């Protein structure tokens, strides 16, 4: 994968570590943010709009834990009575 597009901007050690993660093969791409950009974020600023994706949680001993988000869920489609042909 060759550093997931890091090119010459990251040291060889960083590119090697990124290459170790086969999970990167499953993502559609990677994006990078600098520490300066992270420090500049106003984490208390309200979102422009709510996240409209379906959120899936599971109950743990510590409470609910987010396990995923998606635009589509066959389980939800089945629960609301959509016909099998609409479930993809």
Short mmCIF file of the C-alpha atoms (twelve columns), coordinates in Angstrom:
data_MODEL
# 
_entry.id   MODEL 
# 
loop_
_atom_site.group_PDB 
_atom_site.id 
_atom_site.type_symbol 
_atom_site.label_atom_id 
_atom_site.label_alt_id 
_atom_site.label_comp_id 
_atom_site.label_asym_id 
_atom_site.label_seq_id 
_atom_site.Cartn_x 
_atom_site.Cartn_y 
_atom_site.Cartn_z 
_atom_site.pdbx_PDB_model_num 
ATOM 1  C CA . UNK A 1  0.000   0.000  0.000  1 
ATOM 2  C CA . UNK A 2  3.053   2.227  0.381  1 
ATOM 3  C CA . UNK A 3  2.083   4.447  3.280  1 
ATOM 4  C CA . UNK A 4  -1.518  4.982  2.210  1 
ATOM 5  C CA . UNK A 5  -0.568  7.972  0.088  1 
ATOM 6  C CA . UNK A 6  1.801   9.515  2.592  1 
ATOM 7  C CA . UNK A 7  4.525   9.803  -0.039 1 
ATOM 8  C CA . UNK A 8  7.600   11.656 1.153  1 
ATOM 9  C CA . UNK A 9  5.823   13.784 3.768  1 
ATOM 10 C CA . UNK A 10 6.175   11.187 6.534  1 
ATOM 11 C CA . UNK A 11 9.280   9.434  7.800  1 
ATOM 12 C CA . UNK A 12 9.837   5.853  6.656  1 
ATOM 13 C CA . UNK A 13 9.002   4.586  10.163 1 
ATOM 14 C CA . UNK A 14 5.546   6.184  9.963  1 
ATOM 15 C CA . UNK A 15 4.898   4.814  6.466  1 
ATOM 16 C CA . UNK A 16 5.908   1.322  7.674  1 
ATOM 17 C CA . UNK A 17 3.494   1.496  10.613 1 
ATOM 18 C CA . UNK A 18 0.626   2.602  8.377  1 
ATOM 19 C CA . UNK A 19 1.394   -0.229 5.964  1 
ATOM 20 C CA . UNK A 20 1.016   -2.751 8.809  1 
ATOM 21 C CA . UNK A 21 -2.696  -2.066 9.147  1 
ATOM 22 C CA . UNK A 22 -4.627  -4.174 6.672  1 
ATOM 23 C CA . UNK A 23 -7.716  -2.299 7.806  1 
ATOM 24 C CA . UNK A 24 -6.594  0.548  5.526  1 
ATOM 25 C CA . UNK A 25 -7.404  -1.686 2.572  1 
ATOM 26 C CA . UNK A 26 -11.065 -1.581 3.574  1 
ATOM 27 C CA . UNK A 27 -11.369 2.196  3.709  1 
ATOM 28 C CA . UNK A 28 -12.059 4.317  0.687  1 
ATOM 29 C CA . UNK A 29 -9.242  6.691  1.414  1 
ATOM 30 C CA . UNK A 30 -7.348  8.440  4.119  1 
ATOM 31 C CA . UNK A 31 -7.261  12.004 5.253  1 
ATOM 32 C CA . UNK A 32 -4.762  13.805 7.414  1 
ATOM 33 C CA . UNK A 33 -5.030  16.672 9.854  1 
ATOM 34 C CA . UNK A 34 -2.265  18.589 11.558 1 
ATOM 35 C CA . UNK A 35 -1.937  19.217 15.298 1 
ATOM 36 C CA . UNK A 36 -2.400  22.947 14.602 1 
ATOM 37 C CA . UNK A 37 -5.724  22.217 12.882 1 
ATOM 38 C CA . UNK A 38 -6.854  20.024 15.776 1 
ATOM 39 C CA . UNK A 39 -5.918  22.693 18.318 1 
ATOM 40 C CA . UNK A 40 -7.904  25.287 16.340 1 
ATOM 41 C CA . UNK A 41 -11.176 23.301 16.450 1 
ATOM 42 C CA . UNK A 42 -13.936 24.760 18.609 1 
ATOM 43 C CA . UNK A 43 -15.195 21.471 20.077 1 
ATOM 44 C CA . UNK A 44 -18.155 23.280 21.694 1 
ATOM 45 C CA . UNK A 45 -19.474 24.651 18.402 1 
ATOM 46 C CA . UNK A 46 -22.872 23.143 17.571 1 
ATOM 47 C CA . UNK A 47 -23.183 21.022 14.435 1 
ATOM 48 C CA . UNK A 48 -24.794 22.621 11.387 1 
ATOM 49 C CA . UNK A 49 -27.245 19.713 11.215 1 
ATOM 50 C CA . UNK A 50 -27.721 16.400 13.014 1 
ATOM 51 C CA . UNK A 51 -26.068 13.267 11.687 1 
ATOM 52 C CA . UNK A 52 -28.874 11.611 9.731  1 
ATOM 53 C CA . UNK A 53 -27.247 8.201  9.474  1 
ATOM 54 C CA . UNK A 54 -28.609 5.233  11.386 1 
ATOM 55 C CA . UNK A 55 -26.612 4.756  14.576 1 
ATOM 56 C CA . UNK A 56 -26.199 1.255  16.013 1 
ATOM 57 C CA . UNK A 57 -25.423 0.718  19.690 1 
ATOM 58 C CA . UNK A 58 -24.910 -2.284 21.928 1 
ATOM 59 C CA . UNK A 59 -25.424 -2.489 25.658 1 
ATOM 60 C CA . UNK A 60 -22.243 -2.960 27.685 1 
ATOM 61 C CA . UNK A 61 -21.569 -3.066 31.410 1 
ATOM 62 C CA . UNK A 62 -20.621 0.628  31.155 1 
ATOM 63 C CA . UNK A 63 -23.753 1.626  29.232 1 
ATOM 64 C CA . UNK A 64 -24.484 2.009  25.536 1 
ATOM 65 C CA . UNK A 65 -21.526 1.858  23.141 1 
ATOM 66 C CA . UNK A 66 -21.687 3.069  19.536 1 
ATOM 67 C CA . UNK A 67 -20.888 0.161  17.221 1 
ATOM 68 C CA . UNK A 68 -21.548 1.690  13.818 1 
ATOM 69 C CA . UNK A 69 -23.237 4.191  11.551 1 
ATOM 70 C CA . UNK A 70 -24.717 3.622  8.121  1 
ATOM 71 C CA . UNK A 71 -27.040 5.191  5.599  1 
ATOM 72 C CA . UNK A 72 -28.841 1.855  5.165  1 
ATOM 73 C CA . UNK A 73 -29.608 -1.103 7.406  1 
ATOM 74 C CA . UNK A 74 -31.357 -4.300 6.285  1 
ATOM 75 C CA . UNK A 75 -32.319 -4.949 9.927  1 
ATOM 76 C CA . UNK A 76 -34.093 -1.590 10.162 1 
ATOM 77 C CA . UNK A 77 -35.750 -2.115 6.773  1 
ATOM 78 C CA . UNK A 78 -37.063 -5.474 7.955  1 
ATOM 79 C CA . UNK A 79 -38.211 -4.001 11.286 1 
ATOM 80 C CA . UNK A 80 -40.272 -1.301 9.551  1 
ATOM 81 C CA . UNK A 81 -41.789 -3.800 7.136  1 
ATOM 82 C CA . UNK A 82 -40.089 -2.972 3.837  1 
ATOM 83 C CA . UNK A 83 -40.463 -5.761 1.262  1 
ATOM 84 C CA . UNK A 84 -37.438 -8.028 0.657  1 
ATOM 85 C CA . UNK A 85 -36.981 -6.496 -2.809 1 
ATOM 86 C CA . UNK A 86 -36.244 -3.112 -1.167 1 
ATOM 87 C CA . UNK A 87 -33.568 -4.590 1.063  1 
ATOM 88 C CA . UNK A 88 -30.975 -4.827 -1.647 1 
# 
